[in-house]
Amino acid sequence: MVIRDPVHGDIELGRLEAAVLDLPAVQRLRGIKQLGTANYVYPGALHTRFDHSLGACTLAHRMIEGLRRGGTPVSAELEEWIGVGALLHDVTHVPFGHTLEDERRLFPRHDKGTRLVRMLDGELGEALERLEIASPVAGLLGVAANDLPAWASEVIASTLDADLLDYLRRDSYFTGLAQEYDDRIFRYFSVADDHLALRMVKHGMDRPDARSEVIQLLRMRYFLTERVYYHHTKVVAGAMISKAVEIALDAGALAEQDLLSLNDWTLLDRLEHAAPAAAARLAGRLRRRDLLKRGYVVSAGSVGPEDRAALVRRYHESRAERARAEADLAAGLGLPPEEVIVYCPALSVMKEAGAWVETASGLRRLNDPQSVAFAEIQAIEARYSGLWRFYVFVPAAAADVAGLAAEMFGHHSEHQAPAQY
C-alpha cells in the first residue's frame, strides 16, 4: 500500500502494516486532532492522530535504515513489528487527551494506564492475534514481557524517537511555522548497550555536525512548545473542554471508557446537548469561540522553584484543592462555578534532553554535565522550564479577579494588558 502524505511524500506500508491500518481502533484516530485546541490559534492545525501515526511508522523505518547503515543488524520481521508498533503507539488516545490527562489530570496518561491492556484484551487484541503479531507488538508497546531488544521499543517511544521526529515536522507544517531539521539526523542513530542512541563521535573524535543537528531538534521542540503547545489561547480552550468533561464525569454523564468511542466533534456535541447544564454552557462557548480570558497569570519569572512546586502539588496534583479554589473564586466574584478555571500545569521538563548519545568519552545522556553539548543543552532546558505559567481564566467582564487570586495564591498577577485572542 502506498499513501501520499503532505509531510513525508509517499508512505509505503507492508502487508501487516496495511492490515493494521484498517483496524477500527486505528481508523478512529482520524477524528482526533493531533494538537487538540491549537486550531483556535492556527486554523490549519487540523491534522490528526491518524496522520501522525502514519508518519511515525515511516520515520521508524527511516531510523532502522540508519541503524543498518551504521552496522546494526535488524531483521525484516523485527522491522515490520516496529512499524506496526509505531502505527499503534497512539491508539489509546482519547479526544483532547493531553489536555484531559496531563493538564487537568482527569485520567491516567494514555501510555501509562490500563487502557492499552484493556484494548489488547478486546477487539484490537483479537485482530492482532489473527495476524500472529499480538505478542511482539504488546512487548514493543510496553504492556507485556518480551525478549526483544530494548532499543526496538525506544524507536517507537523514548526521547528522540519516531514519534518526536514526525510531530516536529507535522506540527510545524500544519501550523504554518517555518521550522525544520535535516535528514542527516537519521544517519546518526546507533545502538549502544542495547539503547537507541545518537552517534556523536567518529574516528574517536566528537562530531560538531552531529551535535548541531541534535541541538536543532531540541531548539525546534522548544520553539513549538513556546509558540503552539503552550499558547495561552490553546491553553484556555483546552481548559474549558477539560472543565466541561470534569463536570460531566462528576455528574455521571460521562466515563473514561466512553471517550474511546468518541472523537473531538462528537465529544463536544455530547457535552453541549447531553451533559449537565454547566458543561453544556462551556461547550457552547467553545463552539462559538467565546473563550474565557486571562484574569490572573504568574510565571516562572516571578515564582521561585519552591513556590512553583508548592502550587503544582496543590492545584495540579490535587483535583479537590483545585476545585475548592475555583469554587471560592467564583463565589467571591459572583460568577457561575464553571466560569472560573484554575490552570496549573506540571513543572516543565524537556525529556528529549535525556537522550543517549555516543561521545568520545563514552555513552552519556545528552544533558550529562560531562557531555560536550552540555552548556547549549542546559540553556535550552532553562528556557523550556521558564515557559511554566499559572492561570486563572474568567469571563472578560469579571472584576478584580487579579486581586482576589493574588490573596489566594500569594503572588501578584504579571498580566496587565487586556486579553486578546
N, C-alpha and C positions, 0 to 999 in steps of 0.2 A: 504494500500500500504506500502511495506517495501523497503527501498532503502539503499544500502550499501555505507557508507561514509568512506573514509580513515581516517578521524579525529575522528568521534564520533561512528563509527561502524554502526549498523543497526538503521536507522531512520524510525519510524513508523508514517505514516500520516493518519489522519481521512478522512472521506468521503469528507467533504468540502475542506480540505487542498489538497487532491489529485485532486479534480476538478479544484481548483485554480492553482495548479502547472502546469496543462496542458494548461493554457490560453496562447495565443501568446505573451502577454505582459511580462509574466514570462519567457517563453522559450527563448525570445530574449536575456535574460541575460546570456545565455550560451556563447554568443560571446563577452562578455565584461569582460576583466580580472579584478580581484579584485584589483590588485596592479599596474595597468596601465603599466608603463615602467620599473618596477622593474626587469623584466626578462632580461633586458640588463646587469644586475649585477648578479642576481640569476636566472639561466636558468630554474629552476624548478617552478618559481613563475608564473605559467600559470593557476592557479585556477581562477574561475570566480565568478561573482556576483550571478549566479545561485547556485553554490555550497554553497556560503556563506549564501544565503537566506534560503536554506535547513537547514544549521547549526544553524542559528539564530532561526528558527522555533523550532527545537528540544531542544535548550537550553532555549527557553521561557517556554516550558513545564517543563523542569527540575527546573526552577525558581519557577514555580507555585507549583510543588510538594513540594519544600522547604517552600513556604508560607503556604500551607495546614498543613505541619508537625508542623509549628510554631503556628498554630491555626487560620490562616486567612481562612475564607470560600471562596471558588471560585467555581462557578457553572461550570458544564461541558460545557454549552453553551458559557459562557464568555471565558473559556479556549480555545475553538475552534476558537472563534473570534480573540483572541490574537494570536493564531498560524497562522491564515490567515494573520493577520496584519504583523507578522514577515516575512512571505513569500513575502509580497508585499512591505516591507519597502524600498527596493532599486529599485523598478520598474521604477522609473523616471530617473535612472542613464543613462547617455549617454557615449559613448566611451571616455576614459581618462577624465572622468567627474571631478574628484577633481583637476586635472591639469588645465582644462579649466575654472572651476568655482571658485575655491579657490585661485589658484596661479596667473593666468593671468586675472581673473575676466571678462571673456568674456560673461558669462551668470550668471543669479541668481543661487544660490545653488539649487541642485535638491530637497532638502527638505524645501526650503524657498520660492520658486517662485510659479508660477501658473501652472507649468507643470502637477502636480498630479490632480489639479482641471480639467484641460482640458482632461486628460486621463479618469477621472471618469465620465466626460460628454460624453465620446465616447464608443468605443467597450468594454473597460475594465469595465466601469460602468454598461453597459448593461448586461454583463456576471454576475457581482455581484448581480444585480437586479434579474436575473433569479434564482440565488442561494439563494435569500432572505437575503443577508447579506450586501448589499451596505451601508445602513445607519450606522450600528455599526462599520464597517470597516473604513468608512470615518471619523467617530468620533475618532477611535483609532489612525488613521494616522494624525489627527490634522487639517482636512480640512472641518469639519462640526461640528455643535453643537451637544452635546450628553449629556445624563445623566449617562454615565458610570463612574466608579471611576477613579480618576486621575492616580492612581498607575498602572492601566491596560495599559495605553499608555506608562508609564515610563518603563514597562518591555521591550517594543519594542525599544524605543528611549529616552534616558535620559543621565545619566552619566555612571554608572556601570549597563549595560543593556545586553540583549541577543545579540545585535549587537557586542558590545565590546568583550563579552566572547567568541563568535565564532571567530572573526577575530584575536584575540590574538593567539589562538591555531592554526588556519588555516594558518595564515601568517608565524608563526614560523615553522610549519611543511613543507610548500612548499618552504620556503627559506633555509631549512636545518639548522636552528639555534636552538640550544638546550635551549628552554625556555618553561616553563610550570607553571601552577597554580594547586592547589589542589582542587579536587571536594568538599572538605569540604565547600568551599565558598557558595555553594547552600543552605547549612543549615542555613546560617546567614541572608538570605533575610527575610524581615518583611515588614509590612505596619504600618506606624505611621503618624497620621494626614493626612491620605489619600495619603501619599507619599510612594513610594518604598524606602526602607531604608535597611541598614545592621545593624543587632543587634550585637553590640559590648559590651553587658552587660549581665550578668547572676547572678541571685540572688542578684541584687543590686550592683554588683561589675564589673568593667571593665575587659574585657577578653583579655589578651595579645595574645592568639592564634588567635582570630578574627582580632585583629589589625595587626598581622603579615601577615595574608592571604590577607587583603585588601592592605597593603603596597606592597606585592608581585605583585599584579595586576598592581599597578602604576609603579613599577620598570620594569615590563615586557613591559608596554606601552612605557616607556622611552627608553628601550633598542631597541625595534623595530623601534621607531622613529629615533634614532641615527644611527642604522645600515642599515635600509631599507628605511623608508619613506623619510628621508632627505639625503640619499646617493647622492653625487654630480653627479654620472653618471645617476641615475634615474632622478634627477632634470633636467639635461641638455637635456636628451632625451624628457622629458615631455615639457620642454620649447620650443624645436624645433617643436613638434607637435602643441603646443598652438600657436606659431607664424604662422605656416602654416595655421592653421584654421583661425586665425585673418586676414591674407591676403586674404583668400578665402571669408570670411564674408564681408570685405571691398569692394571686387570686385563684390559682389552679386552672387558669385558662390556657396554659401552655406548659410543655415539659421538654426537657432536653431532647428526648427521643423524637419529638415532633419535628425538630429542626432538620433532621436528616431526610425528611420528605418535603421540605420547603426550599424555595430559592429566595433571592433577595426581594423580588417583587411580590411573591405570594406571602412572604412573612409580613411585609408592610401592609398588604391588603388584609391579612388576618388580624393584625394589630388594630387597624383602623375600623374594621367592621365587626369583629367578633370578640374583642378584648374588653376589659373594664374601661369605663369612660375616660379615665385619666390617660391610659395608654393610647386610646383611640385619638385623643386630642393631640398628643405628641406625634403620632404617626401622620395625622392630618397636616400638622405644621410642616413636617418633613416633605410631604407630597407637594406643598405649596412653596417650599423653600423659605418658610417663615421661621428662621432659626433663632434660637436664644443667642444672647450676646455675652461678651466677656465683662462681667461685673467686677471681678477680682482676679488678679494674677500676681503670683510671685514666682521667682525662678531661681535657678542655681546661682545666679549672680548676686542675689540678696539673701538667700537662705543657706546657711552653712551646712556642711555634711551631716553633722549630728542632728540638727533640726530637720533636715530633709529626711533622714532615716526615720525620725520620730513621726513625721507626717505620713510617710509611707506605711509604717506599721499601723497607724491609727485609721487612716482613711483609704488606703489601698487594700491592705490585708484584712481589714475588719469591715465586712459588709454592714454589720449592725451599727458600728460607730459612724460610718459614712451616712447611713440612713437617718441616724439621730441628728447629725449635723445639718443635713438637708431639711429635715422637719423643723428644727429650731430656727434656721434661717428663714424658711418660708413663713413661719408664724410671725417672726419679727418684722418681716417685710409685707405681711398681709397678702401673700401670694398662695395660689393652689400648690400643694406639695410637689406636683410633677414639674412645676416651672422653675425649680431650683435644683441645680445639679452640681455636686462637688466632684471634680475630676482630679484624681491624684494618681499619676502613673507610677509604675515601679522605677527604681533608680536605673538610669540608662547605662547599659554595659555593651560594649562592642565585642561580641563573641568572636567575630571574624579575626580580631587581632590575636586570638589564641591559636591560630593555625600552626600546624607543624611545618617547619622549614629545615632543609638540609643546608648547613653552612660549613665554612672551612673549619670551624671548631666543633662540629658535630650536629646532631639533631636537636633542635630547640623549638620552643614556641616563638612565634613571630614577635611577641611583646616581651620576651625574656630580656632582662637588663643587659645580658651578655650578647644579645643579638646586634649585628652591625646596623640594623634598621631601627634600633630601639628609640632613639631621640625623635625620629619622624613619626613612628607609631604612637609614642607617648603623647605627642602633640595632637594627633588626630583623636586619640581616645579622650583626651581632656576636652576637646571641643565637642565631642559626641556627648559626654556626660553633662556638659553645660547646656544641652538642649532641654533638660528637665523643666517642666512647667506645672504649677499647681493652679487650677482654675476654679472659679465659681461662675456658672453660667445662669443667667436670668433674663427675663424679657427686657427689652430696651428701656421701658418706662420705669423699671424698678428703681426705687430711691434709696440712696445711702447703703447699698449693699457692700461697698468697699469698706465703710466704717464698721459695719456690723461684723463683717468677715474678719477684719483686722483684729477686733476684740476676741473673736472666737479662736483664730489660728495663730495670733501672736506676731504677725508681720504685716506691715503696711503694703497695700497694693502698689505694684510698679506700673500698672496700666492706667494712664491718664486720659489719652485721647479717646473720642467716641469710637466705638467699634464699627468697622467697615467690613462687609463680607462680599 
